[in-house]
Amino acid sequence: MDESALFRMIGQMREIVTSAQKATRKARRDADRRQHLKTSARPDKPVPPDTDIADPQADNLPPAKPFDQIEEW
């Protein structure tokens, strides 16, 4: 083996180590983010808004009139 091939292999190994370190850091951060989400309290069941309450302004309005003439396209 020649000297340049050895230096190329050393460079490749360093790149592999660097990319592995970045991947490990990213995986650790993602796991920490997910752990934080698991600990947050979620409501048991969402409660729909009350629809029984009538709109006070709707009582003052006259009933809607149907259209007399509809334009056809």
C-alpha positions in Angstrom: 0.0 0.0 0.0 1.2 3.5 -0.7 1.2 6.4 1.6 -1.6 8.4 -0.2 -4.0 5.4 0.1 -3.4 5.3 3.9 -4.1 9.0 4.3 -7.3 8.6 2.2 -8.4 5.8 4.4 -7.6 7.8 7.6 -9.6 10.7 6.1 -12.6 8.4 5.4 -12.5 7.0 8.9 -12.5 10.5 10.3 -15.5 11.4 8.2 -17.3 8.3 9.4 -16.6 9.2 13.0 -17.8 12.8 12.5 -21.1 11.7 10.8 -21.7 9.1 13.5 -21.2 11.7 16.2 -23.7 14.0 14.5 -26.2 11.2 14.1 -25.8 10.2 17.8 -26.3 13.8 18.9 -29.4 14.2 16.8 -30.9 10.9 18.0 -30.2 11.9 21.6 -31.9 15.3 21.1 -34.9 13.7 19.4 -35.3 11.2 22.2 -35.2 14.0 24.8 -37.8 15.9 22.8 -40.1 12.8 22.7 -39.6 12.2 26.4 -40.7 15.7 27.1 -43.8 15.1 25.0 -44.7 11.9 26.9 -44.6 13.6 30.3 -47.0 16.3 29.3 -50.5 15.9 30.6 -53.2 15.3 28.0 -56.9 15.8 28.7 -58.8 12.5 29.0 -61.5 13.4 26.4 -62.0 16.7 24.6 -65.2 18.4 25.7 -67.3 19.9 22.8 -68.6 23.4 23.3 -72.2 23.9 24.5 -74.5 24.4 21.5 -77.7 24.8 23.6 -77.0 28.5 24.2 -78.9 30.5 21.6 -77.4 33.6 20.0 -79.1 36.6 21.5 -78.7 38.6 18.2 -80.4 35.8 16.2 -83.7 36.4 18.1 -83.9 40.0 16.8 -83.5 39.1 13.1 -86.5 38.4 10.8 -86.6 35.0 9.1 -84.6 34.6 5.9 -86.6 35.1 2.7 -86.1 32.6 -0.2 -84.9 33.9 -3.5 -87.5 34.7 -6.1 -85.4 34.4 -9.1 -82.1 32.3 -9.4 -79.8 33.0 -12.3 -78.8 29.8 -14.1 -75.4 29.5 -15.8 
